[in-house]
Amino acid sequence: MFDFRPHCAPCLWCCHGERVFVSPDEQARIGPDAFTGVETKDGDCEKLDTATGRCTVHANRPTECRLFPLDLLPVDGVVHWVVWHGACPAVPHLPADYITQQTSEWDATLDPAWVRAYVAHHLVNQPDKYRPGMFTVVRPYAGTTR
């Protein structure tokens, strides 16, 4: 398994400017008041403790947070795996087999209903999230999204 810690400590980019998608199941697991669905006034995730640079719900963080720096994006109507090369300093150090392994595991375990809701959430709430140059398309998502 790849160790992100040396790359995350100075950055925490994954916690900035993000409206985290939290499904009803995740909300119930994390806690009923876990997420309001908005970022702080500084644009940080509401669960980022800026004093410590730590996530306050890390052990129970939402699936979207667990995916990063991988993400799901519709390309010509088909959901694809992408990797955020422009937003995560760990990405240049990721072994190719790590990306292959992680996307294969997520293909097998992600609930297709979650994927549909997640993609729809970001297309509505953050349509500019997927700016060209910030990510690289890896391959189509192998799960069912229809």
PyMOL commands that place a pseudoatom at each C-alpha (Angstrom):
pseudoatom trace, name=CA, resn=MET, resi=1, chain=A, elem=C, hetatm=0, pos=[0.000, 0.000, 0.000]
pseudoatom trace, name=CA, resn=PHE, resi=2, chain=A, elem=C, hetatm=0, pos=[1.235, 3.477, -0.868]
pseudoatom trace, name=CA, resn=ASP, resi=3, chain=A, elem=C, hetatm=0, pos=[2.014, 5.781, 2.085]
pseudoatom trace, name=CA, resn=PHE, resi=4, chain=A, elem=C, hetatm=0, pos=[0.446, 9.196, 1.480]
pseudoatom trace, name=CA, resn=ARG, resi=5, chain=A, elem=C, hetatm=0, pos=[1.508, 10.752, 4.789]
pseudoatom trace, name=CA, resn=PRO, resi=6, chain=A, elem=C, hetatm=0, pos=[4.827, 12.296, 3.690]
pseudoatom trace, name=CA, resn=HIS, resi=7, chain=A, elem=C, hetatm=0, pos=[3.011, 14.048, 0.855]
pseudoatom trace, name=CA, resn=CYS, resi=8, chain=A, elem=C, hetatm=0, pos=[-0.178, 15.058, 2.698]
pseudoatom trace, name=CA, resn=ALA, resi=9, chain=A, elem=C, hetatm=0, pos=[1.230, 16.856, 5.717]
pseudoatom trace, name=CA, resn=PRO, resi=10, chain=A, elem=C, hetatm=0, pos=[2.332, 20.016, 3.898]
pseudoatom trace, name=CA, resn=CYS, resi=11, chain=A, elem=C, hetatm=0, pos=[-0.656, 20.128, 1.568]
pseudoatom trace, name=CA, resn=LEU, resi=12, chain=A, elem=C, hetatm=0, pos=[-4.148, 18.941, 2.537]
pseudoatom trace, name=CA, resn=TRP, resi=13, chain=A, elem=C, hetatm=0, pos=[-5.338, 20.064, -0.910]
pseudoatom trace, name=CA, resn=CYS, resi=14, chain=A, elem=C, hetatm=0, pos=[-7.982, 17.341, -0.847]
pseudoatom trace, name=CA, resn=CYS, resi=15, chain=A, elem=C, hetatm=0, pos=[-9.681, 19.191, 2.028]
pseudoatom trace, name=CA, resn=HIS, resi=16, chain=A, elem=C, hetatm=0, pos=[-9.754, 22.597, 0.334]
pseudoatom trace, name=CA, resn=GLY, resi=17, chain=A, elem=C, hetatm=0, pos=[-12.565, 24.022, -1.777]
pseudoatom trace, name=CA, resn=GLU, resi=18, chain=A, elem=C, hetatm=0, pos=[-14.617, 20.874, -1.588]
pseudoatom trace, name=CA, resn=ARG, resi=19, chain=A, elem=C, hetatm=0, pos=[-18.320, 20.273, -1.127]
pseudoatom trace, name=CA, resn=VAL, resi=20, chain=A, elem=C, hetatm=0, pos=[-18.016, 16.701, 0.036]
pseudoatom trace, name=CA, resn=PHE, resi=21, chain=A, elem=C, hetatm=0, pos=[-20.705, 14.349, -1.179]
pseudoatom trace, name=CA, resn=VAL, resi=22, chain=A, elem=C, hetatm=0, pos=[-22.167, 12.455, 1.765]
pseudoatom trace, name=CA, resn=SER, resi=23, chain=A, elem=C, hetatm=0, pos=[-24.827, 9.870, 0.979]
pseudoatom trace, name=CA, resn=PRO, resi=24, chain=A, elem=C, hetatm=0, pos=[-27.651, 9.250, 3.451]
pseudoatom trace, name=CA, resn=ASP, resi=25, chain=A, elem=C, hetatm=0, pos=[-25.981, 5.958, 4.467]
pseudoatom trace, name=CA, resn=GLU, resi=26, chain=A, elem=C, hetatm=0, pos=[-22.678, 7.739, 5.094]
pseudoatom trace, name=CA, resn=GLN, resi=27, chain=A, elem=C, hetatm=0, pos=[-24.433, 10.502, 7.023]
pseudoatom trace, name=CA, resn=ALA, resi=28, chain=A, elem=C, hetatm=0, pos=[-26.025, 7.867, 9.282]
pseudoatom trace, name=CA, resn=ARG, resi=29, chain=A, elem=C, hetatm=0, pos=[-22.678, 6.096, 9.778]
pseudoatom trace, name=CA, resn=ILE, resi=30, chain=A, elem=C, hetatm=0, pos=[-20.695, 9.250, 10.504]
pseudoatom trace, name=CA, resn=GLY, resi=31, chain=A, elem=C, hetatm=0, pos=[-23.411, 10.917, 12.553]
pseudoatom trace, name=CA, resn=PRO, resi=32, chain=A, elem=C, hetatm=0, pos=[-26.601, 12.834, 11.864]
pseudoatom trace, name=CA, resn=ASP, resi=33, chain=A, elem=C, hetatm=0, pos=[-24.894, 16.225, 12.190]
pseudoatom trace, name=CA, resn=ALA, resi=34, chain=A, elem=C, hetatm=0, pos=[-21.700, 15.159, 10.464]
pseudoatom trace, name=CA, resn=PHE, resi=35, chain=A, elem=C, hetatm=0, pos=[-21.872, 17.322, 7.348]
pseudoatom trace, name=CA, resn=THR, resi=36, chain=A, elem=C, hetatm=0, pos=[-23.912, 20.335, 6.362]
pseudoatom trace, name=CA, resn=GLY, resi=37, chain=A, elem=C, hetatm=0, pos=[-22.724, 20.092, 2.763]
pseudoatom trace, name=CA, resn=VAL, resi=38, chain=A, elem=C, hetatm=0, pos=[-20.882, 23.396, 2.676]
pseudoatom trace, name=CA, resn=GLU, resi=39, chain=A, elem=C, hetatm=0, pos=[-17.275, 24.370, 3.016]
pseudoatom trace, name=CA, resn=THR, resi=40, chain=A, elem=C, hetatm=0, pos=[-16.046, 26.864, 5.613]
pseudoatom trace, name=CA, resn=LYS, resi=41, chain=A, elem=C, hetatm=0, pos=[-15.639, 30.573, 4.902]
pseudoatom trace, name=CA, resn=ASP, resi=42, chain=A, elem=C, hetatm=0, pos=[-12.032, 29.801, 3.900]
pseudoatom trace, name=CA, resn=GLY, resi=43, chain=A, elem=C, hetatm=0, pos=[-13.235, 27.202, 1.388]
pseudoatom trace, name=CA, resn=ASP, resi=44, chain=A, elem=C, hetatm=0, pos=[-12.004, 24.265, 3.458]
pseudoatom trace, name=CA, resn=CYS, resi=45, chain=A, elem=C, hetatm=0, pos=[-13.986, 21.131, 4.186]
pseudoatom trace, name=CA, resn=GLU, resi=46, chain=A, elem=C, hetatm=0, pos=[-16.059, 21.741, 7.288]
pseudoatom trace, name=CA, resn=LYS, resi=47, chain=A, elem=C, hetatm=0, pos=[-14.435, 18.722, 8.963]
pseudoatom trace, name=CA, resn=LEU, resi=48, chain=A, elem=C, hetatm=0, pos=[-10.860, 19.973, 8.571]
pseudoatom trace, name=CA, resn=ASP, resi=49, chain=A, elem=C, hetatm=0, pos=[-9.403, 21.204, 11.847]
pseudoatom trace, name=CA, resn=THR, resi=50, chain=A, elem=C, hetatm=0, pos=[-7.252, 24.002, 10.465]
pseudoatom trace, name=CA, resn=ALA, resi=51, chain=A, elem=C, hetatm=0, pos=[-5.347, 24.347, 13.743]
pseudoatom trace, name=CA, resn=THR, resi=52, chain=A, elem=C, hetatm=0, pos=[-4.020, 20.790, 13.517]
pseudoatom trace, name=CA, resn=GLY, resi=53, chain=A, elem=C, hetatm=0, pos=[-4.411, 20.144, 9.782]
pseudoatom trace, name=CA, resn=ARG, resi=54, chain=A, elem=C, hetatm=0, pos=[-6.285, 16.947, 10.601]
pseudoatom trace, name=CA, resn=CYS, resi=55, chain=A, elem=C, hetatm=0, pos=[-9.663, 15.609, 9.544]
pseudoatom trace, name=CA, resn=THR, resi=56, chain=A, elem=C, hetatm=0, pos=[-12.015, 15.379, 12.511]
pseudoatom trace, name=CA, resn=VAL, resi=57, chain=A, elem=C, hetatm=0, pos=[-13.869, 12.377, 11.019]
pseudoatom trace, name=CA, resn=HIS, resi=58, chain=A, elem=C, hetatm=0, pos=[-10.929, 10.666, 9.298]
pseudoatom trace, name=CA, resn=ALA, resi=59, chain=A, elem=C, hetatm=0, pos=[-11.668, 7.149, 10.578]
pseudoatom trace, name=CA, resn=ASN, resi=60, chain=A, elem=C, hetatm=0, pos=[-15.263, 7.450, 9.308]
pseudoatom trace, name=CA, resn=ARG, resi=61, chain=A, elem=C, hetatm=0, pos=[-14.654, 9.811, 6.395]
pseudoatom trace, name=CA, resn=PRO, resi=62, chain=A, elem=C, hetatm=0, pos=[-17.004, 9.684, 3.403]
pseudoatom trace, name=CA, resn=THR, resi=63, chain=A, elem=C, hetatm=0, pos=[-16.272, 7.558, 0.349]
pseudoatom trace, name=CA, resn=GLU, resi=64, chain=A, elem=C, hetatm=0, pos=[-15.378, 10.622, -1.713]
pseudoatom trace, name=CA, resn=CYS, resi=65, chain=A, elem=C, hetatm=0, pos=[-12.543, 11.365, 0.710]
pseudoatom trace, name=CA, resn=ARG, resi=66, chain=A, elem=C, hetatm=0, pos=[-11.386, 7.751, 0.640]
pseudoatom trace, name=CA, resn=LEU, resi=67, chain=A, elem=C, hetatm=0, pos=[-11.190, 7.850, -3.165]
pseudoatom trace, name=CA, resn=PHE, resi=68, chain=A, elem=C, hetatm=0, pos=[-8.892, 10.877, -3.415]
pseudoatom trace, name=CA, resn=PRO, resi=69, chain=A, elem=C, hetatm=0, pos=[-6.729, 11.401, -5.475]
pseudoatom trace, name=CA, resn=LEU, resi=70, chain=A, elem=C, hetatm=0, pos=[-8.900, 9.151, -7.619]
pseudoatom trace, name=CA, resn=ASP, resi=71, chain=A, elem=C, hetatm=0, pos=[-12.262, 10.405, -8.760]
pseudoatom trace, name=CA, resn=LEU, resi=72, chain=A, elem=C, hetatm=0, pos=[-15.163, 9.557, -11.040]
pseudoatom trace, name=CA, resn=LEU, resi=73, chain=A, elem=C, hetatm=0, pos=[-16.078, 11.769, -13.992]
pseudoatom trace, name=CA, resn=PRO, resi=74, chain=A, elem=C, hetatm=0, pos=[-18.509, 11.340, -16.874]
pseudoatom trace, name=CA, resn=VAL, resi=75, chain=A, elem=C, hetatm=0, pos=[-16.724, 11.565, -20.223]
pseudoatom trace, name=CA, resn=ASP, resi=76, chain=A, elem=C, hetatm=0, pos=[-19.038, 11.474, -23.252]
pseudoatom trace, name=CA, resn=GLY, resi=77, chain=A, elem=C, hetatm=0, pos=[-21.766, 9.937, -21.110]
pseudoatom trace, name=CA, resn=VAL, resi=78, chain=A, elem=C, hetatm=0, pos=[-19.574, 7.182, -19.630]
pseudoatom trace, name=CA, resn=VAL, resi=79, chain=A, elem=C, hetatm=0, pos=[-18.240, 7.393, -16.089]
pseudoatom trace, name=CA, resn=HIS, resi=80, chain=A, elem=C, hetatm=0, pos=[-14.437, 7.177, -15.986]
pseudoatom trace, name=CA, resn=TRP, resi=81, chain=A, elem=C, hetatm=0, pos=[-11.821, 6.950, -13.292]
pseudoatom trace, name=CA, resn=VAL, resi=82, chain=A, elem=C, hetatm=0, pos=[-9.581, 10.003, -13.214]
pseudoatom trace, name=CA, resn=VAL, resi=83, chain=A, elem=C, hetatm=0, pos=[-6.585, 10.878, -11.086]
pseudoatom trace, name=CA, resn=TRP, resi=84, chain=A, elem=C, hetatm=0, pos=[-6.048, 14.418, -9.816]
pseudoatom trace, name=CA, resn=HIS, resi=85, chain=A, elem=C, hetatm=0, pos=[-2.487, 15.098, -10.914]
pseudoatom trace, name=CA, resn=GLY, resi=86, chain=A, elem=C, hetatm=0, pos=[-2.731, 18.856, -10.523]
pseudoatom trace, name=CA, resn=ALA, resi=87, chain=A, elem=C, hetatm=0, pos=[-4.199, 18.822, -7.042]
pseudoatom trace, name=CA, resn=CYS, resi=88, chain=A, elem=C, hetatm=0, pos=[-2.245, 16.242, -5.081]
pseudoatom trace, name=CA, resn=PRO, resi=89, chain=A, elem=C, hetatm=0, pos=[1.509, 16.238, -4.517]
pseudoatom trace, name=CA, resn=ALA, resi=90, chain=A, elem=C, hetatm=0, pos=[1.468, 12.471, -3.939]
pseudoatom trace, name=CA, resn=VAL, resi=91, chain=A, elem=C, hetatm=0, pos=[0.284, 11.654, -7.464]
pseudoatom trace, name=CA, resn=PRO, resi=92, chain=A, elem=C, hetatm=0, pos=[3.715, 11.848, -9.170]
pseudoatom trace, name=CA, resn=HIS, resi=93, chain=A, elem=C, hetatm=0, pos=[4.887, 9.245, -6.664]
pseudoatom trace, name=CA, resn=LEU, resi=94, chain=A, elem=C, hetatm=0, pos=[1.969, 6.829, -7.084]
pseudoatom trace, name=CA, resn=PRO, resi=95, chain=A, elem=C, hetatm=0, pos=[3.006, 3.498, -8.553]
pseudoatom trace, name=CA, resn=ALA, resi=96, chain=A, elem=C, hetatm=0, pos=[0.915, 2.571, -11.614]
pseudoatom trace, name=CA, resn=ASP, resi=97, chain=A, elem=C, hetatm=0, pos=[-0.038, -0.713, -9.992]
pseudoatom trace, name=CA, resn=TYR, resi=98, chain=A, elem=C, hetatm=0, pos=[-1.481, 1.222, -7.021]
pseudoatom trace, name=CA, resn=ILE, resi=99, chain=A, elem=C, hetatm=0, pos=[-3.899, 3.067, -9.323]
pseudoatom trace, name=CA, resn=THR, resi=100, chain=A, elem=C, hetatm=0, pos=[-4.826, -0.170, -11.092]
pseudoatom trace, name=CA, resn=GLN, resi=101, chain=A, elem=C, hetatm=0, pos=[-5.371, -1.995, -7.810]
pseudoatom trace, name=CA, resn=GLN, resi=102, chain=A, elem=C, hetatm=0, pos=[-7.391, 0.796, -6.202]
pseudoatom trace, name=CA, resn=THR, resi=103, chain=A, elem=C, hetatm=0, pos=[-9.685, 1.385, -9.178]
pseudoatom trace, name=CA, resn=SER, resi=104, chain=A, elem=C, hetatm=0, pos=[-10.283, -2.369, -9.505]
pseudoatom trace, name=CA, resn=GLU, resi=105, chain=A, elem=C, hetatm=0, pos=[-11.146, -2.655, -5.813]
pseudoatom trace, name=CA, resn=TRP, resi=106, chain=A, elem=C, hetatm=0, pos=[-13.470, 0.340, -5.988]
pseudoatom trace, name=CA, resn=ASP, resi=107, chain=A, elem=C, hetatm=0, pos=[-15.132, -1.057, -9.128]
pseudoatom trace, name=CA, resn=ALA, resi=108, chain=A, elem=C, hetatm=0, pos=[-15.956, -4.190, -7.152]
pseudoatom trace, name=CA, resn=THR, resi=109, chain=A, elem=C, hetatm=0, pos=[-17.126, -2.465, -3.972]
pseudoatom trace, name=CA, resn=LEU, resi=110, chain=A, elem=C, hetatm=0, pos=[-18.769, 0.859, -4.840]
pseudoatom trace, name=CA, resn=ASP, resi=111, chain=A, elem=C, hetatm=0, pos=[-22.543, 0.834, -4.806]
pseudoatom trace, name=CA, resn=PRO, resi=112, chain=A, elem=C, hetatm=0, pos=[-23.700, 1.838, -8.321]
pseudoatom trace, name=CA, resn=ALA, resi=113, chain=A, elem=C, hetatm=0, pos=[-26.430, 4.001, -6.770]
pseudoatom trace, name=CA, resn=TRP, resi=114, chain=A, elem=C, hetatm=0, pos=[-23.730, 5.878, -4.819]
pseudoatom trace, name=CA, resn=VAL, resi=115, chain=A, elem=C, hetatm=0, pos=[-21.738, 6.421, -8.037]
pseudoatom trace, name=CA, resn=ARG, resi=116, chain=A, elem=C, hetatm=0, pos=[-24.776, 7.830, -9.861]
pseudoatom trace, name=CA, resn=ALA, resi=117, chain=A, elem=C, hetatm=0, pos=[-25.646, 10.131, -6.957]
pseudoatom trace, name=CA, resn=TYR, resi=118, chain=A, elem=C, hetatm=0, pos=[-22.013, 11.207, -6.519]
pseudoatom trace, name=CA, resn=VAL, resi=119, chain=A, elem=C, hetatm=0, pos=[-21.507, 12.128, -10.175]
pseudoatom trace, name=CA, resn=ALA, resi=120, chain=A, elem=C, hetatm=0, pos=[-24.851, 13.960, -10.282]
pseudoatom trace, name=CA, resn=HIS, resi=121, chain=A, elem=C, hetatm=0, pos=[-23.982, 15.853, -7.085]
pseudoatom trace, name=CA, resn=HIS, resi=122, chain=A, elem=C, hetatm=0, pos=[-20.753, 17.230, -8.507]
pseudoatom trace, name=CA, resn=LEU, resi=123, chain=A, elem=C, hetatm=0, pos=[-22.216, 18.058, -11.900]
pseudoatom trace, name=CA, resn=VAL, resi=124, chain=A, elem=C, hetatm=0, pos=[-24.867, 20.171, -10.144]
pseudoatom trace, name=CA, resn=ASN, resi=125, chain=A, elem=C, hetatm=0, pos=[-22.902, 21.586, -7.191]
pseudoatom trace, name=CA, resn=GLN, resi=126, chain=A, elem=C, hetatm=0, pos=[-19.404, 21.915, -8.638]
pseudoatom trace, name=CA, resn=PRO, resi=127, chain=A, elem=C, hetatm=0, pos=[-19.615, 21.907, -12.432]
pseudoatom trace, name=CA, resn=ASP, resi=128, chain=A, elem=C, hetatm=0, pos=[-16.233, 23.635, -12.684]
pseudoatom trace, name=CA, resn=LYS, resi=129, chain=A, elem=C, hetatm=0, pos=[-14.535, 20.991, -10.531]
pseudoatom trace, name=CA, resn=TYR, resi=130, chain=A, elem=C, hetatm=0, pos=[-13.302, 19.071, -13.542]
pseudoatom trace, name=CA, resn=ARG, resi=131, chain=A, elem=C, hetatm=0, pos=[-11.176, 21.681, -15.274]
pseudoatom trace, name=CA, resn=PRO, resi=132, chain=A, elem=C, hetatm=0, pos=[-8.916, 20.390, -18.041]
pseudoatom trace, name=CA, resn=GLY, resi=133, chain=A, elem=C, hetatm=0, pos=[-5.329, 19.985, -16.933]
pseudoatom trace, name=CA, resn=MET, resi=134, chain=A, elem=C, hetatm=0, pos=[-6.196, 19.057, -13.353]
pseudoatom trace, name=CA, resn=PHE, resi=135, chain=A, elem=C, hetatm=0, pos=[-6.736, 15.360, -13.941]
pseudoatom trace, name=CA, resn=THR, resi=136, chain=A, elem=C, hetatm=0, pos=[-5.830, 12.477, -16.191]
pseudoatom trace, name=CA, resn=VAL, resi=137, chain=A, elem=C, hetatm=0, pos=[-8.425, 9.970, -17.372]
pseudoatom trace, name=CA, resn=VAL, resi=138, chain=A, elem=C, hetatm=0, pos=[-7.385, 6.491, -16.234]
pseudoatom trace, name=CA, resn=ARG, resi=139, chain=A, elem=C, hetatm=0, pos=[-10.065, 4.189, -17.656]
pseudoatom trace, name=CA, resn=PRO, resi=140, chain=A, elem=C, hetatm=0, pos=[-13.837, 3.622, -17.672]
pseudoatom trace, name=CA, resn=TYR, resi=141, chain=A, elem=C, hetatm=0, pos=[-15.502, 2.740, -14.389]
pseudoatom trace, name=CA, resn=ALA, resi=142, chain=A, elem=C, hetatm=0, pos=[-16.259, -0.993, -14.603]
pseudoatom trace, name=CA, resn=GLY, resi=143, chain=A, elem=C, hetatm=0, pos=[-19.269, -0.952, -12.320]
pseudoatom trace, name=CA, resn=THR, resi=144, chain=A, elem=C, hetatm=0, pos=[-22.830, -0.411, -13.459]
pseudoatom trace, name=CA, resn=THR, resi=145, chain=A, elem=C, hetatm=0, pos=[-24.086, 3.167, -13.467]
pseudoatom trace, name=CA, resn=ARG, resi=146, chain=A, elem=C, hetatm=0, pos=[-27.349, 2.768, -15.383]
for i in range(1, 146): cmd.bond("trace and resi %d" % i, "trace and resi %d" % (i + 1))
show_as sticks, trace
zoom trace
